[in-house]
Amino acid sequence: MDDRYGSDVLAPGWREAAHKKPPTVLATRDLVVEVAEDGFCGAVTRTDGRLVELEDRRGKKRLFPVGPGFLIDGRPVVLAVPAKAAASTPARTASGSFAVADGRARTARPSRILVEGRHDAELVEKVWGHDLRVEGVVVEYLQGIDLLDDLLRDEPPSAERRYGVLVDHLVPGSKESRMAAAVEGGPHGRHLKIVGHPFVDVWQCVTPRALGIERWPEVPRGTDWKTGVCRALGWPHSTPADKARAWQRVLASVSTYRDIEPALLGRVEELIDYVTA
């Protein structure tokens, strides 16, 4: 039936119902507001802590505490201080350098970086890919340093086309160090730079910490290194596909230069500097 008297006038909230809460407005620059208490009207010029500065049409400036007590177009509002914008921090690439804003790849230079295998190339790309695209440096893999002589003969380096070469296991007395010395002492040595890391394989350039292991396993001489590592870590290792999946697992553990051994970091930076000089 009809309730001719309506709801209970003494129900909770009856006082608030008669007073609608004014909206909150951010005190942004050039917002025009009026001070309800004395009628001063002006545009917001700045905020300072919990204070807002207003400037009227004659250029007079006054400070008021933010909060209630202001009008916009004659309607009450509550002024609030805008949140400060977070300081703009330049983004960094995986290699730790500052990222270039547009990120557009530069036309490839004649100079290039040569690495021994596909895994070396993929690791360099993951960490230094942005830097290399910005600099226009192409990374090619040789499928072994044994093929370096053939490449140099077919496409000799020059002052305009320099080669930076990254070699695995470049330690005194190794086969790789003897081959590198022969190439550097040959006819093409003037326009190339050969550097390397001391590890048997580029997998070891990824820190054990990044991979979640205590250390890289010791592999007995005469055993294929990747096979020995996979076996020691309990990973499948019977087929080339098993080793390919193992490498993807290693590569996936790398997100920044902090996941790479310093012995590789410095050498790649050297080569980038050399071919872009």
Backbone torsions as a table, in degrees:
resi	resn	phi	psi	omega
1	MET	NA	160.0	-179.0
2	ASP	-63.9	134.9	173.2
3	ASP	-96.8	95.9	-173.2
4	ARG	-66.8	-16.2	-178.3
5	TYR	-103.2	-2.8	178.7
6	GLY	74.7	-163.4	-177.1
7	SER	-77.3	170.8	-178.7
8	ASP	-66.1	117.9	-177.1
9	VAL	-72.0	-15.4	179.5
10	LEU	-100.9	11.0	178.6
11	ALA	-64.4	153.1	179.8
12	PRO	-53.3	137.6	178.9
13	GLY	93.5	2.8	-176.8
14	TRP	-66.0	-30.8	178.7
15	ARG	-69.6	-43.6	-177.5
16	GLU	-66.7	-28.8	-176.8
17	ALA	-62.2	-29.5	-178.7
18	ALA	-83.8	-10.3	-177.5
19	HIS	-125.8	95.9	179.9
20	LYS	-70.4	132.3	-178.1
21	LYS	-69.0	128.5	-179.9
22	PRO	-68.7	151.7	-179.3
23	PRO	-71.9	153.8	175.7
24	THR	-92.0	132.5	-178.2
25	VAL	-126.6	134.6	178.6
26	LEU	-74.1	135.0	-179.6
27	ALA	-79.8	71.9	179.5
28	THR	-84.4	155.7	-176.4
29	ARG	-57.8	136.7	177.7
30	ASP	78.4	0.0	173.2
31	LEU	-67.8	128.7	-178.5
32	VAL	-94.6	123.5	179.6
33	VAL	-134.6	161.1	177.5
34	GLU	-118.2	140.1	176.0
35	VAL	-84.5	118.1	-173.7
36	ALA	-61.2	-34.3	-173.1
37	GLU	-68.4	-43.4	-174.9
38	ASP	-125.9	1.4	175.5
39	GLY	82.4	3.1	178.0
40	PHE	-62.6	130.0	-177.0
41	CYS	-124.2	131.9	-179.8
42	GLY	-165.6	174.7	179.8
43	ALA	-98.3	144.7	178.1
44	VAL	-67.9	127.0	176.6
45	THR	-106.7	-30.7	178.3
46	ARG	-169.2	165.9	170.5
47	THR	-121.5	147.6	-178.5
48	ASP	-138.3	97.6	-175.1
49	GLY	65.7	-118.6	178.8
50	ARG	-99.6	18.6	-179.8
51	LEU	-115.0	148.9	175.6
52	VAL	-123.3	137.1	178.8
53	GLU	-101.1	129.7	177.0
54	LEU	-114.9	143.2	177.8
55	GLU	-123.6	123.1	-179.6
56	ASP	-84.7	-178.9	-173.1
57	ARG	-69.3	-13.3	177.4
58	ARG	-93.6	-0.9	179.9
59	GLY	91.3	4.1	178.8
60	LYS	-77.4	134.5	-178.2
61	LYS	-116.7	139.2	176.7
62	ARG	-140.2	150.9	178.1
63	LEU	-103.5	139.5	178.1
64	PHE	-135.6	147.9	174.1
65	PRO	-70.9	136.6	177.7
66	VAL	-69.3	161.3	-178.4
67	GLY	129.2	-151.4	179.5
68	PRO	-75.5	172.5	176.7
69	GLY	101.8	15.7	179.3
70	PHE	-122.4	156.5	178.2
71	LEU	-125.8	142.8	169.9
72	ILE	-126.8	120.7	-175.7
73	ASP	53.9	36.6	176.7
74	GLY	81.0	-0.1	-178.3
75	ARG	-108.2	137.2	-178.1
76	PRO	-63.5	140.5	174.8
77	VAL	-140.1	162.3	172.8
78	VAL	-109.8	120.2	179.4
79	LEU	-83.6	137.9	177.6
80	ALA	-129.0	150.2	179.7
81	VAL	-79.2	128.5	176.8
82	PRO	-62.1	146.1	175.6
83	ALA	-65.8	138.2	179.0
84	LYS	-69.0	136.8	177.1
85	ALA	-66.5	138.2	178.4
86	ALA	-62.1	140.8	178.8
87	ALA	-58.7	133.4	-177.8
88	SER	-76.4	114.2	179.3
89	THR	-104.2	123.2	-179.5
90	PRO	-57.4	134.7	178.7
91	ALA	-69.0	150.2	177.9
92	ARG	-115.7	149.8	177.8
93	THR	-83.0	174.2	178.7
94	ALA	-60.7	-25.2	-180.0
95	SER	-82.7	-6.6	179.8
96	GLY	95.9	-5.1	178.9
97	SER	-84.2	163.5	178.7
98	PHE	-72.1	131.9	-179.0
99	ALA	-72.5	141.1	175.2
100	VAL	-80.2	130.8	-170.1
101	ALA	-56.6	-49.2	-175.8
102	ASP	-78.1	-25.0	175.5
103	GLY	63.9	14.9	-177.0
104	ARG	-76.2	135.3	-178.6
105	ALA	-70.5	139.4	177.2
106	ARG	-85.3	151.9	175.1
107	THR	-56.7	134.8	-173.4
108	ALA	-59.5	136.2	175.0
109	ARG	-76.4	158.9	172.6
110	PRO	-65.3	-33.9	178.4
111	SER	-70.9	153.4	-178.1
112	ARG	-152.3	168.0	175.7
113	ILE	-109.4	132.4	179.7
114	LEU	-111.3	133.0	176.2
115	VAL	-123.7	165.9	-171.9
116	GLU	-73.5	-40.6	-173.7
117	GLY	-143.8	178.6	-177.9
118	ARG	-62.9	-40.0	-178.6
119	HIS	-64.5	-39.0	176.4
120	ASP	-59.6	-45.3	-178.0
121	ALA	-63.7	-41.1	-178.4
122	GLU	-67.9	-37.4	178.8
123	LEU	-68.5	-43.6	177.7
124	VAL	-61.5	-42.0	179.2
125	GLU	-62.5	-42.0	-176.6
126	LYS	-64.2	-38.6	-176.5
127	VAL	-90.7	-40.1	-173.7
128	TRP	-112.0	9.6	-174.2
129	GLY	-54.8	-46.5	-179.7
130	HIS	-60.8	-46.9	-178.7
131	ASP	-60.3	-42.7	-177.7
132	LEU	-67.2	-38.4	178.6
133	ARG	-67.5	-41.2	178.6
134	VAL	-62.9	-38.2	-178.2
135	GLU	-84.4	-10.7	-179.4
136	GLY	73.1	36.6	-178.6
137	VAL	-105.7	126.3	177.9
138	VAL	-94.6	138.3	174.8
139	VAL	-107.7	125.6	178.0
140	GLU	-119.2	149.1	176.7
141	TYR	-111.0	145.7	-170.6
142	LEU	-94.1	-18.6	-169.0
143	GLN	63.8	38.7	177.4
144	GLY	119.2	138.6	-179.9
145	ILE	-66.0	-18.5	178.1
146	ASP	-58.2	-24.6	-176.9
147	LEU	-93.2	1.9	-177.7
148	LEU	-63.4	-42.3	-180.0
149	ASP	-57.8	-42.0	-179.4
150	ASP	-62.8	-43.4	-179.5
151	LEU	-64.2	-42.5	-178.8
152	LEU	-65.7	-33.5	178.3
153	ARG	-69.8	-41.5	-177.7
154	ASP	-77.8	-35.4	-179.2
155	GLU	-133.7	75.8	-174.9
156	PRO	-63.8	143.3	176.1
157	PRO	-73.3	164.6	178.7
158	SER	-151.1	-177.6	178.9
159	ALA	-63.0	-29.2	-179.8
160	GLU	-91.4	-17.7	-179.1
161	ARG	-131.8	88.4	-177.9
162	ARG	-95.2	150.3	179.4
163	TYR	-115.2	132.5	169.3
164	GLY	-108.6	128.8	-173.0
165	VAL	-118.9	127.9	178.0
166	LEU	-106.7	124.7	-173.2
167	VAL	-121.5	138.1	173.5
168	ASP	-77.5	151.2	171.6
169	HIS	53.7	46.1	179.2
170	LEU	-89.4	82.8	-179.9
171	VAL	-126.9	155.1	-179.0
172	PRO	-53.8	132.8	176.5
173	GLY	87.5	-9.5	-179.6
174	SER	-77.9	161.4	176.4
175	LYS	-58.6	-40.5	-178.2
176	GLU	-63.6	-39.1	-179.2
177	SER	-69.1	-36.3	178.4
178	ARG	-66.8	-41.4	179.3
179	MET	-66.6	-40.3	179.4
180	ALA	-62.9	-42.1	179.6
181	ALA	-63.6	-38.9	179.6
182	ALA	-65.3	-41.8	-179.7
183	VAL	-67.4	-44.2	-178.9
184	GLU	-65.5	-28.4	178.4
185	GLY	-87.5	-2.3	-178.7
186	GLY	-88.2	-167.8	-175.0
187	PRO	-68.1	-18.2	-176.6
188	HIS	-103.4	1.3	-174.3
189	GLY	-62.7	-24.6	-176.2
190	ARG	-66.2	-29.8	-173.4
191	HIS	-116.6	28.4	174.2
192	LEU	-143.9	158.2	179.4
193	LYS	-132.1	125.7	179.0
194	ILE	-111.5	123.7	175.3
195	VAL	-131.7	168.0	-179.8
196	GLY	-163.4	173.1	176.4
197	HIS	-111.3	163.3	-173.8
198	PRO	-85.6	-3.0	-172.4
199	PHE	-81.5	151.9	180.0
200	VAL	-61.9	-38.6	-177.0
201	ASP	-140.8	154.0	-177.5
202	VAL	-64.1	-20.8	175.9
203	TRP	-54.1	-39.0	-176.5
204	GLN	-70.1	-10.5	176.2
205	CYS	-73.1	-14.2	173.5
206	VAL	-85.3	130.0	-176.4
207	THR	-66.7	142.9	175.7
208	PRO	-55.2	-37.0	179.8
209	ARG	-57.9	-42.7	-179.9
210	ALA	-62.6	-35.3	-177.4
211	LEU	-85.3	-11.2	179.0
212	GLY	80.6	27.0	177.1
213	ILE	-120.9	162.4	-178.6
214	GLU	-73.3	-41.5	178.5
215	ARG	-163.8	164.1	175.5
216	TRP	-72.0	137.4	-178.2
217	PRO	-64.8	150.9	171.4
218	GLU	-82.2	127.9	-179.1
219	VAL	-108.4	125.2	-178.5
220	PRO	-59.4	143.2	176.9
221	ARG	-57.4	138.1	-178.7
222	GLY	95.3	-11.7	177.3
223	THR	-99.6	135.4	175.4
224	ASP	-53.6	127.4	-170.9
225	TRP	-60.9	-48.5	-178.1
226	LYS	-63.9	-39.7	177.3
227	THR	-61.4	-46.3	-179.9
228	GLY	-61.9	-40.0	179.6
229	VAL	-65.4	-48.1	-179.4
230	CYS	-60.8	-41.6	179.6
231	ARG	-63.2	-44.8	-177.8
232	ALA	-66.0	-32.0	-179.0
233	LEU	-89.1	-0.9	178.6
234	GLY	77.6	24.1	178.7
235	TRP	-97.8	151.4	174.2
236	PRO	-56.8	141.2	-173.4
237	HIS	-147.8	12.3	-172.3
238	SER	-78.1	-29.7	-172.8
239	THR	-124.3	163.1	174.0
240	PRO	-58.2	-33.3	178.6
241	ALA	-65.0	-36.1	176.8
242	ASP	-61.3	-43.6	-178.9
243	LYS	-69.5	-34.4	177.8
244	ALA	-64.3	-41.0	178.4
245	ARG	-68.3	-34.9	177.1
246	ALA	-63.0	-42.2	178.6
247	TRP	-63.7	-40.5	178.6
248	GLN	-62.7	-32.9	176.3
249	ARG	-66.5	-41.8	177.7
250	VAL	-65.3	-47.3	-177.5
251	LEU	-63.0	-37.9	-179.0
252	ALA	-65.1	-20.1	-179.8
253	SER	-79.0	-8.0	-178.2
254	VAL	-97.1	124.6	174.7
255	SER	-123.9	-30.2	177.9
256	THR	-142.1	176.5	179.2
257	TYR	-60.6	-21.1	179.6
258	ARG	-66.6	-17.8	179.4
259	ASP	-90.0	4.8	-176.5
260	ILE	-115.3	142.2	178.1
261	GLU	-66.3	140.2	178.7
262	PRO	-55.0	-30.0	-179.1
263	ALA	-61.1	-26.5	175.6
264	LEU	-92.7	-39.5	-177.1
265	LEU	-53.5	-51.6	-177.3
266	GLY	-63.8	-35.3	-177.2
267	ARG	-71.0	-40.9	179.2
268	VAL	-65.9	-41.0	177.4
269	GLU	-60.8	-39.2	176.4
270	GLU	-57.9	-45.4	-176.8
271	LEU	-68.0	-39.8	178.1
272	ILE	-60.7	-45.1	178.7
273	ASP	-61.4	-40.2	-176.1
274	TYR	-65.4	-47.3	-174.2
275	VAL	-81.1	-10.4	178.4
276	THR	-106.8	-0.9	-177.0
277	ALA	-64.6	NA	NA
